[in-house]
Amino acid sequence: MPASPTFQTALGLAVKARRQELGLSQLQLATDSGLHQRWLSNVETGKRNPSYGSLRRLAAGLDLPTSELLARAEQVEAGGVEALDASAR
């Protein structure tokens, strides 16, 4: 069983999974959120740790409450990205 990702990486995976679930490109999400596409890419790859304000804007762009985005990241951290797929069933 692979090691669980760090929270920063888990957050990125949760963001990417939700973005893809909504059928959005990084550019579309960045525009909708008022964020820069390169910054979003760095979040998705675990290279950036967003501030609370940016996290709220990102969650709004993903049509989620901030608490739900964080809960999804915690699911990924605990059980890998597959945990999101299992919880959707």
C-alpha positions as CSV (number, residue, x, y, z in Angstrom):
1,M,0.0,0.0,0.0
2,P,1.5,3.3,-1.0
3,A,2.2,6.0,1.6
4,S,-0.5,8.6,2.2
5,P,0.3,11.9,0.6
6,T,1.2,15.0,2.7
7,F,-1.7,17.3,3.3
8,Q,-0.4,19.9,0.8
9,T,-0.2,17.2,-1.9
10,A,-3.6,15.8,-0.8
11,L,-5.1,19.2,-1.2
12,G,-3.8,19.5,-4.7
13,L,-5.2,16.0,-5.6
14,A,-8.6,17.0,-4.2
15,V,-8.6,20.2,-6.1
16,K,-7.6,18.5,-9.3
17,A,-10.2,15.7,-8.9
18,R,-13.0,18.2,-8.2
19,R,-11.9,20.4,-11.2
20,Q,-12.0,17.4,-13.5
21,E,-15.3,16.3,-12.0
22,L,-16.7,19.7,-13.1
23,G,-15.1,19.4,-16.5
24,L,-13.1,22.6,-16.0
25,S,-9.7,23.4,-17.3
26,Q,-7.1,25.0,-15.0
27,L,-7.6,28.2,-16.9
28,Q,-11.3,28.2,-16.5
29,L,-11.1,27.5,-12.8
30,A,-8.4,30.1,-12.3
31,T,-10.6,32.7,-14.1
32,D,-13.7,31.7,-12.1
33,S,-11.7,31.9,-8.8
34,G,-9.8,35.1,-9.6
35,L,-6.5,33.2,-9.3
36,H,-3.6,32.7,-11.7
37,Q,-3.5,29.5,-13.7
38,R,0.2,28.9,-12.9
39,W,-0.6,29.3,-9.1
40,L,-3.4,26.8,-9.5
41,S,-1.1,24.4,-11.3
42,N,1.4,24.7,-8.4
43,V,-1.4,24.0,-5.9
44,E,-2.5,20.9,-7.8
45,T,1.0,19.5,-7.9
46,G,1.6,20.2,-4.2
47,K,4.2,22.9,-4.7
48,R,2.0,25.7,-3.2
49,N,0.3,25.9,0.2
50,P,-2.6,28.4,-0.3
51,S,-3.5,31.0,2.2
52,Y,-6.9,30.8,3.8
53,G,-8.2,33.6,1.6
54,S,-7.0,31.9,-1.6
55,L,-8.4,28.6,-0.3
56,R,-11.8,30.2,0.1
57,R,-11.7,31.6,-3.5
58,L,-10.5,28.3,-4.8
59,A,-13.3,26.4,-3.1
60,A,-15.9,28.9,-4.4
61,G,-14.6,28.3,-7.9
62,L,-15.0,24.6,-7.3
63,D,-18.6,25.2,-6.1
64,L,-17.8,23.8,-2.7
65,P,-17.8,25.2,0.8
66,T,-14.2,25.6,2.1
67,S,-14.9,23.0,4.8
68,E,-15.9,20.4,2.1
69,L,-12.7,21.0,0.1
70,L,-10.7,20.5,3.3
71,A,-12.6,17.4,4.1
72,R,-11.9,16.0,0.7
73,A,-8.2,16.7,1.1
74,E,-8.3,14.9,4.5
75,Q,-9.9,11.9,2.8
76,V,-7.1,11.8,0.2
77,E,-4.5,12.2,2.9
78,A,-5.9,9.3,4.8
79,G,-6.7,7.0,2.0
80,G,-5.2,8.3,-1.3
81,V,-7.1,9.7,-4.2
82,E,-9.1,6.5,-4.4
83,A,-10.8,7.5,-1.2
84,L,-12.6,10.3,-3.2
85,D,-13.9,7.8,-5.7
86,A,-15.1,5.5,-3.0
87,S,-17.0,8.2,-1.1
88,A,-18.7,9.3,-4.3
89,R,-20.4,5.9,-4.6
